[in-house]
Structures are given as C-alpha cells and as structure tokens.
C-alpha cells in the first residue's frame, strides 16, 4: 500500500466517522463550544471557551476528530457543497464571514439555511454551489438548498477552509477547537465530534 493511498483511506474513514457522528449525536440540548484546549484528560476535553467559561466535555469512545485545511476563494466551484456563515447587510444581501467546503463524503449534511451563533444575527447556509460570479473585492456564490436559491457575497479576506483528517494529537493545550456538544439533564457536556486547529489553521465556524 502506498503512503498516499494510506492517507486517502485515513481521510475517508475519518470523514465517514465524522458524518456518522453528525447524524447520531449524543442525547441532550445542543451547545456549540468555541475556544482553546486547556488539556485532554483521558476522554475528558477541558476547554477555555471564547466567553470565558472553563468547560469539561466528555468525549464519546469513538469520538470523530476533524482538522481544518486552508483553501482559497478561487477553489470554490460550481457543484461544490459548502457551508457559509453570513450576516445580512443593510441592503438585505448575505455577506460571508467564513466558508467551509465540504468533502464529497459530507455532501448533503444539514442542508438548509438557519440561524447561527458565530456572531450576533449570523446565518448558516449549507448548500450546493450552482455558480460563481465576480464581485468587487470578492465573489458571489449562487447556491441552492432544498430547492431554494440564495446568493452569498464572499469578500477576498474571508477565511475559506475544508475538513481534513484528525486525531487526538490535535487536542493539545492552546489549540483552537469547535465542538458540537450536548448538555445532558444533569448539566454535563458530552460530544461525539470535534473540529480542531492544525498547522495554525483554526476552525472559523
């Protein structure tokens, strides 16, 4: 087996596990955690959240860990399945503040447009790109989700990433993470998936 093929198999397995975790999260109230790792203690991830909380998150035995890899705005093309966090301008149009390109294994995950909490009044759009047009200092993505068409303007300086493989070695002190956690009836947090910083590329979502 070549090293390149082995890496491909590892990436595919990681993404399939990540998708499975997304489809079957732990029971509880969803909570998105953004912050930096304080430490990983066995299966407990301790995170200093962006709002100043010190959180302990119990990771599932088969926790799926993904990294983020830097991409360019020019990498986005028709047919890609993407997610963009946007805010609405005074003209009513959507302006992206981050975009992540889903690997093919995650096509269709959480398709739609819904409120997000990256910044106040932000909106997440998970959709298929149907066209890319030039715009002053950026691009306009024409997308469709569940039969609904939308346009998102993406400035040149907006971070664009995709998912890559990951493992617990990424969960080191100081690493930025994005965790889709669940708060149980007892108040404890658990998670089946974590997106972690790699090589200085931080999860922008």
Buried (B, 14 or more C-beta within 10 A) or exposed (E): EEEEEEEEEBBBEBBEBBBEBBEEBBEBEEBEBBBBBBEBEEEEBBBBBEEEEEBEBBBBEEBBBBBBBBBEBEEBEEEBBBBBBBBEEEEEBBBBBBBBBBBEBBEEBEBEBEEBEBEEEBBBBBBBBBEBEEBEEBBBBBBBBEEEEBBBBBBEEBBBBBBBBBEBEBBEEEBBBBBBBBBBEEEEBBBBBBBBBBEEBBBBB
